[in-house]
Amino acid sequence: MRQKAGSVEEHLIAANSQHRYEVQASELPLSCPMPGMYLWNSHPKVFLPIEETGEAKCPYCGAEYFIKSTDT
């Protein structure tokens, strides 16, 4: 039986469970909640402008996002 996206059996990130998320440049454009998060207990999807400063804060849940540095 094929699992549905967002089902309890699927291992997804709990939406709004953290206050700070590290994202890769490959994950842009950035939205909150991000793909791969449970959506049943979350707010409406909003796109966040992170490209210019490397940081963004969600106006709904206050989660902070930053782009992972590639200097390591």
ABEGO torsion letter per residue (X at the ends): XBBBBGBAABBBBBBGABABBBBBAAAOBBBOBBBGBBAAABBBBBBBBAAAAGBBBBAAAGBBBBBBBAAX
